[in-house]
Each structure stands twice: as C-alpha cells, then as structure tokens.
Amino acid sequence: MSIIEWRDEYNLKVEFIDDPRRKLVEMVNGLQAALPDGVLNRENVSVLASLVEFARNHFEEEEKFLRRIEYVDLNKHKGSHADIRQQIVKLLVDVKQGKQLALSELLGHLKDGLIEHLTVEDKKIGQALTSDVRASLNSFQTAEE
C-alpha cells in the first residue's frame, strides 16, 4: 500500500523535474518497508538521512531550473522547499538525539508537506510552462546528457 499515490496531475511534463519528484514520493512510500518494526530510531536513521539528501539535491536542481526559466514565484517556491527541508531535518536531529519516532508520525509529517508542495507550489510551475517551453526543455536536457 502506498502512502502517497502518484497522480498524473502531479506531472509537470518536464522529465528531468518529474522523475526525481516521483522518486521522492517512492522513497517516502518505501519507508514502511525500510522500517518494518514501525519505529525510526538512531539505529535506522540512515533511511531518513538518505531521503533528506535526495530531497536537498532535487530541490537545488529544481531551483536552478526555475532560475533558468525566470520563474516569477521563485522565492516563494524556494521558501516552500526550505520549509520541507527544515521539517525533515528537525525530525532527523530529534532521532539522532535519541527520540524514537513512530512511522505513522513520520509519514504524517512527510505526506502533508509533500502533497501540499506537489498540489499547490509545483502545480504553479506547470501552469507557468507552455507546451513549447516543455518540449524545448525536454530536448535541451536530452542534449545535455
């Protein structure tokens, strides 16, 4: 059972942005399997640390992309990324300091912030992109690789 069900409406139709966003959702969904006893603690905190690192890298890449297209709400979007990061890092620090965190509590924090971001902030990016811009961005990214 998935914690967050990926929906087509979450796609911006820019592969190099959508692929890592789907991966982030997969990582959140994978926490249940990675924590079979249902508790995040110091012994298994690396599971959350890897999610934090992946999110940080993705947010940086997405923000570079937004600068490149001169996205008008870039600062607000960066603020949303910062809020998500701070929330996850706080949980990470708490666990490293000995707090045990129930999987349900962890998933609640992650799901709420991520769904809000996908459905509100990222959706605004999709609305700002025309199909011509999407096509040129996808071909540009393919040429870079």
Secondary structure, 3 states (H helix, E strand, C coil): CCCCCCCHHHCCCCHHHHHHHHHHHHHHHHHHHHCCCCEECHHHCHHHHHHHHHHHHHHHHHHHHHHHCCCCCHHHHHHHHHHHHHHHHHHHHHHHCCCCEEHHHHHHHHHHHHHHHHHHHHHHHHHHCCHHHHHHHHHHHHHHC
